[in-house]
Amino acid sequence: MEKLKTDCRHFQSYIPCAPHKKEGVHCSDCGHYDPVKERYLIIKLGAIGDVIRTTPLLQKIKAVHPRAEIWWLTHTPEILPDLVDRKLKFDLAGVLQVEETEFDYVFSLDKDFEAAAVANRARGKAKRGFILNNGKTAPADGSANHKYLTGLFNDVSQANTKSYLEEIFEICGYQLSEEKYSLPNFAEDGYRWNLNLPRPLVGLNTGCGERWTSRLVPEETWVELAQKLHESGCGVLLLGGKQEHDRNLSISKKSGAAYLGHFPLRQFVNLVDQTDLMVTCVTMGLHISIGLGKKTVLINNIFNPNEFELYSLGEIVQPDKACQCYFRPQCVNPDYFCLNSLPASKIVESVSRLLQRAQSQEAEIA
C-alpha cells in the first residue's frame, strides 16, 4: 500500500491502470509515472455546440499547467476529447464525485441555475465564472461581469465585439491565442458510409430545432441551393436530426440531394467528417464542422456575428433584409420573415469562395 502512487494520472483506484493492463507494471517499477500537480473542474453542461466551442480552453490549461488533471461535468461527456481526464455526466453520480473532490480551480461557465448551484457546492481554492447567490445566477468575480451583462441586456449583447471564446478565456484568466477546438471524429467507432457522391461534397444542415424557428431557412431555399450546387459539380448531402427527417426527405425528393437519415451524436459527427464543406443555420452544426476542420458557411440572422470564432475556415451569410428578432426563438416581425430575403445564390457564392480558397491552399502545400 505504501508504494502506491495515487497522485499519478493513470491511477484509477478501482480498476487496474492502463500501463498495468498493457505491461503488467506496478507503481514501484513503472516508467509511466505522471504526477498530477493541479486539478481543474470545468462545469459546462450544454448545449452540445457550446461544449464543443469551449474545448480550446483545454489546450490553454495544458499549455500553462502541463501537470493539470482536468475534470468536465456536462450533459454530453461522449463528445469530449481525450484531453479531459475525467468525463462526468451531469447526474447524481457525477455531481457526487464533484462534491467529494478537492479542486484547485473551478471554471463554472454556464449561467443555468443547476450549473451555478454545482459550482457553489464544488470545493475549489479558486472559482471563476458563475455561482448561485440567493437563488439567482451571479458572477463569481469581476472577470465574469462582461459575459453576465451581455446575457441580461440585448442592446449590450448586440454591441459586443468579443467572440464567445475571448469572453470565456477572460473569465478563466487567460488570453485567447491560436487554441483550436478539440473534437474527435470517432473513426475508431467503425462507422461505414456508402457515399458514392461527387466531390467536393457539401453538407446541408437544414434544421434549427423546435425552439429557434426564427432561424428556419425556407425549404424552397434549400432545394434551390442543392440544385445550384449540383449544377456546379458538387455532391450534396442533407444533414439533420430526427426533427428534420421529414423535411430532409422532402428536400431530397425535390432536389436529388442525398440523404442517409438521422443518427446518434457520435455517428453524426463522423458523417459530417465525410464532407468537405458544411452549410448550416444551426450553431451546433457550425461547431461540429469547425471542430473537424471543415470549411463552413454559417447562415446567421438573430445572433451577434462577432461571437463566432471561425478560424479562417468559414464565412457568415446573412439575409438581405435586417432581422428584427435578435435572440428571439420565434419571429415577431409582422412585416416580413428575414430569411425569406436570403437568396440561394448568395449562399452558393460563399460556398464557391471557400472551395476555391481550399483548392489554392492545397496547391500551395503541393
C-alpha positions in Angstrom: 0.0 0.0 0.0 2.8 2.4 0.8 4.2 2.1 -2.7 1.0 3.1 -4.4 1.4 6.4 -6.4 -2.2 7.7 -6.0 -1.2 11.1 -7.4 -0.4 9.5 -10.8 -2.6 10.5 -13.7 -3.0 6.8 -14.7 -4.1 5.6 -11.2 -7.7 4.6 -11.3 -8.2 3.4 -7.7 -11.0 1.0 -8.6 -9.6 -0.9 -11.6 -6.1 -1.6 -13.0 -4.4 1.4 -14.7 -3.7 1.3 -18.4 0.1 0.8 -18.0 -0.5 -2.2 -15.8 -3.0 -3.7 -18.3 -0.6 -3.2 -21.1 2.8 -4.1 -19.5 1.9 -5.6 -16.1 3.9 -3.0 -14.2 3.2 -1.9 -10.6 3.6 1.6 -9.1 7.0 0.6 -7.7 8.6 -0.3 -11.1 6.6 1.8 -13.6 8.1 4.2 -16.1 4.8 5.9 -16.8 4.5 7.8 -13.5 2.8 11.1 -14.3 2.1 13.1 -11.1 -0.8 15.5 -11.1 0.0 18.9 -9.6 -3.3 20.7 -10.1 -6.9 19.6 -10.5 -9.3 21.6 -12.6 -13.1 21.3 -12.9 -15.0 22.7 -15.9 -18.7 23.0 -15.5 -20.2 23.4 -19.0 -23.4 21.4 -19.2 -24.7 22.2 -22.7 -25.8 22.7 -25.3 -23.6 20.4 -27.4 -22.3 23.2 -29.6 -21.4 25.3 -26.6 -19.5 22.3 -25.1 -17.5 21.9 -28.4 -16.7 25.5 -28.7 -15.4 25.6 -25.1 -12.8 22.9 -25.8 -10.0 25.3 -26.8 -9.8 26.0 -23.1 -8.3 22.5 -22.6 -5.3 23.4 -24.8 -4.6 26.5 -22.8 -4.8 24.8 -19.4 -2.5 22.0 -20.6 0.0 24.6 -22.0 0.0 26.7 -18.8 -0.2 23.8 -16.4 1.1 20.6 -18.1 0.7 18.6 -14.9 -3.0 19.5 -14.6 -5.8 16.9 -14.3 -9.0 18.2 -15.9 -12.5 17.1 -15.0 -15.5 18.2 -17.0 -19.2 18.0 -15.9 -21.6 18.0 -18.9 -24.8 16.6 -20.3 -22.8 15.1 -23.2 -19.5 13.6 -21.9 -19.3 11.4 -25.0 -18.4 14.4 -27.1 -15.3 15.4 -25.0 -11.8 14.8 -26.3 -9.1 12.8 -24.5 -7.5 16.0 -23.2 -10.2 15.6 -20.4 -9.0 13.2 -17.7 -12.4 12.6 -16.1 -15.5 13.0 -18.2 -18.6 13.3 -15.9 -22.2 13.2 -16.9 -24.5 15.7 -15.1 -26.4 13.2 -13.0 -26.4 12.2 -9.4 -23.2 10.1 -9.7 -21.3 12.9 -11.5 -22.3 15.6 -9.0 -21.5 13.4 -6.0 -18.0 12.8 -7.4 -17.6 16.6 -7.8 -18.8 17.3 -4.3 -16.3 14.9 -2.7 -13.2 16.1 -4.6 -10.8 18.9 -3.9 -10.1 21.2 -6.9 -7.5 23.9 -7.4 -9.7 25.7 -9.9 -13.4 25.6 -10.7 -14.4 27.1 -14.0 -18.2 27.4 -14.0 -19.1 28.6 -17.5 -22.9 28.1 -17.7 -25.5 30.6 -16.3 -28.1 27.9 -15.7 -29.2 27.6 -12.1 -28.2 24.0 -11.8 -24.7 24.6 -13.1 -24.2 27.6 -10.8 -25.5 25.5 -7.9 -22.9 22.8 -8.5 -20.3 25.5 -8.6 -21.4 26.6 -5.2 -21.1 23.0 -3.8 -17.8 22.2 -5.5 -14.7 22.5 -3.3 -12.3 24.8 -5.2 -9.4 27.0 -4.0 -10.4 29.5 -6.8 -13.7 29.8 -8.6 -14.3 31.6 -11.9 -17.4 32.1 -13.8 -20.9 31.9 -12.4 -22.3 30.8 -9.0 -25.7 30.8 -7.3 -26.4 33.7 -5.0 -29.8 33.6 -3.2 -31.4 31.7 -6.0 -30.0 33.9 -8.8 -27.0 33.3 -11.0 -24.2 35.8 -10.3 -20.6 36.3 -11.3 -18.1 34.5 -9.1 -15.8 37.5 -9.5 -15.3 40.6 -11.7 -13.9 38.6 -14.6 -17.4 37.3 -15.5 -19.1 40.6 -15.4 -18.9 41.3 -19.1 -20.4 37.9 -20.0 -23.0 38.3 -17.4 -24.2 41.6 -18.7 -24.4 40.5 -22.3 -26.8 37.8 -21.2 -29.1 40.3 -19.4 -29.5 43.1 -22.0 -29.9 42.6 -25.7 -28.6 46.0 -26.6 -25.4 45.3 -24.6 -25.1 41.9 -26.4 -25.6 43.5 -29.8 -22.8 46.0 -29.1 -20.4 43.3 -28.0 -17.3 42.9 -30.2 -15.8 39.9 -28.4 -16.1 36.3 -29.5 -17.5 33.7 -27.2 -14.0 32.3 -26.8 -12.5 35.6 -25.9 -15.1 36.0 -23.2 -14.6 32.5 -21.8 -10.8 32.8 -21.8 -11.0 36.1 -19.9 -13.3 34.6 -17.3 -10.7 31.9 -16.7 -7.8 34.3 -16.5 -6.3 33.6 -19.9 -5.8 35.3 -23.3 -7.0 33.5 -26.4 -4.2 32.8 -28.8 -4.5 30.1 -31.5 -6.2 27.4 -29.5 -8.4 25.3 -31.6 -11.5 23.2 -31.0 -10.7 19.6 -29.8 -13.3 17.3 -31.4 -12.6 13.7 -32.3 -14.2 12.3 -35.5 -14.9 8.9 -33.8 -13.4 6.9 -36.6 -12.5 4.3 -34.1 -16.2 3.5 -33.7 -16.0 1.8 -37.1 -18.8 3.7 -39.0 -19.1 2.8 -42.7 -20.8 5.1 -45.2 -21.9 4.4 -48.7 -21.1 7.8 -50.2 -20.6 7.4 -53.9 -21.1 11.1 -54.5 -19.2 13.8 -56.4 -16.5 15.8 -54.7 -16.3 18.3 -53.2 -19.1 17.1 -51.0 -21.2 19.8 -49.4 -23.3 19.0 -46.3 -26.5 21.0 -45.9 -27.6 21.1 -42.2 -31.2 22.1 -42.9 -33.0 22.4 -39.5 -32.9 24.7 -36.5 -34.7 22.6 -33.8 -38.1 23.2 -32.4 -37.2 26.2 -30.2 -35.4 28.6 -32.6 -37.8 28.7 -35.5 -36.7 32.3 -36.2 -33.6 30.6 -37.8 -35.5 28.3 -40.1 -34.4 28.7 -43.7 -37.3 28.1 -46.0 -37.4 24.6 -47.6 -37.5 26.2 -51.1 -34.2 27.9 -50.4 -32.5 24.6 -49.5 -34.0 22.9 -52.7 -32.7 25.7 -54.9 -29.3 25.7 -53.1 -28.9 21.9 -53.6 -29.8 22.2 -57.3 -27.3 25.0 -57.9 -24.6 23.1 -56.1 -25.3 20.1 -58.3 -25.1 22.3 -61.4 -21.6 23.5 -60.2 -20.4 19.9 -59.9 -20.6 19.4 -56.1 -22.1 16.5 -54.3 -24.8 17.4 -51.8 -25.6 15.6 -48.6 -28.5 16.6 -46.4 -27.9 16.5 -42.6 -30.1 16.8 -39.6 -31.6 15.2 -36.6 -35.0 13.5 -36.0 -36.8 16.8 -36.2 -35.5 17.4 -39.7 -36.2 13.9 -41.0 -39.4 14.6 -43.0 -38.1 18.0 -44.2 -34.9 16.3 -45.5 -36.9 13.6 -47.2 -38.9 16.3 -49.0 -35.8 18.3 -50.0 -34.1 15.2 -51.2 -37.1 14.2 -53.4 -37.3 17.7 -54.9 -33.6 18.4 -55.4 -31.9 15.0 -55.8 -29.6 15.6 -52.8 -28.5 12.5 -50.9 -30.0 11.9 -47.5 -29.0 8.9 -45.3 -31.2 9.6 -42.3 -30.6 10.8 -38.8 -28.1 9.3 -36.3 -26.8 9.4 -32.7 -24.3 12.2 -31.9 -21.0 10.4 -32.4 -22.2 8.9 -35.7 -23.5 12.2 -36.8 -20.1 13.8 -36.1 -18.4 11.1 -38.2 -20.8 11.7 -41.0 -20.0 15.4 -41.1 -16.4 14.4 -41.2 -17.1 12.8 -44.6 -18.0 16.2 -46.1 -15.7 18.9 -47.5 -17.9 21.8 -46.5 -20.9 22.5 -44.3 -23.7 24.9 -44.8 -25.7 25.4 -41.6 -28.0 27.7 -39.7 -27.6 25.7 -36.5 -24.7 26.6 -34.2 -24.2 23.0 -33.2 -23.6 22.1 -36.8 -21.2 25.1 -37.0 -19.2 24.0 -34.1 -19.0 20.3 -35.2 -17.9 21.5 -38.6 -15.2 23.9 -37.3 -14.1 21.3 -34.8 -13.5 18.9 -37.6 -11.6 21.5 -39.6 -14.2 21.8 -42.4 -14.9 24.8 -44.5 -18.2 26.2 -43.1 -20.9 28.6 -44.2 -23.0 29.9 -41.3 -26.4 31.3 -42.1 -26.9 33.9 -39.3 -29.9 36.2 -38.7 -30.6 36.6 -35.0 -27.2 36.4 -33.2 -24.3 38.8 -33.0 -21.8 37.6 -35.7 -18.9 38.7 -33.5 -19.5 35.9 -31.1 -18.4 33.2 -33.6 -14.7 32.1 -33.9 -14.3 30.7 -37.4 -10.5 30.2 -37.5 -10.3 31.3 -41.2 -12.4 28.3 -42.1 -15.7 29.9 -42.8 -17.9 32.8 -43.8 -21.1 34.2 -42.3 -24.0 34.8 -44.7 -26.9 37.0 -43.6 -30.3 37.8 -45.2 -30.6 40.9 -47.4 -33.2 42.4 -45.1 -32.3 43.0 -41.5 -33.8 40.7 -38.9 -35.8 42.3 -36.1 -35.8 39.3 -33.9 -32.4 39.4 -32.1 -32.1 36.4 -29.8 -35.8 35.6 -30.2 -36.8 32.0 -30.7 -39.8 32.9 -32.8 -40.0 35.7 -35.4 -42.0 38.7 -34.1 -41.6 41.0 -37.1 -45.1 41.5 -38.7 -43.8 42.8 -42.0 -41.6 40.0 -43.2 -39.6 36.9 -42.3 -36.0 38.0 -42.8 -34.7 34.6 -44.1 -37.1 34.8 -47.0 -34.8 37.5 -48.2 -31.7 35.2 -48.3 -31.3 34.1 -51.9 -29.7 30.7 -52.6 -27.3 32.3 -55.0 -25.7 34.3 -52.1 -25.0 31.0 -50.2 -23.6 29.5 -53.4 -21.2 32.4 -53.8 -19.9 31.9 -50.3 -19.5 28.1 -50.9 -17.6 28.8 -54.1 -15.2 31.2 -52.4 -14.4 28.8 -49.6 -13.9 25.9 -52.0 -11.6 28.0 -54.2 -9.7 29.0 -51.2 -9.3 25.4 -50.2 -8.0 24.5 -53.6 -5.5 27.3 -53.5 -4.2 26.2 -50.1 -3.9 22.6 -51.3 -1.9 23.8 -54.4 0.5 25.8 -52.1 1.1 22.7 -49.9 1.7 20.6 -53.0 
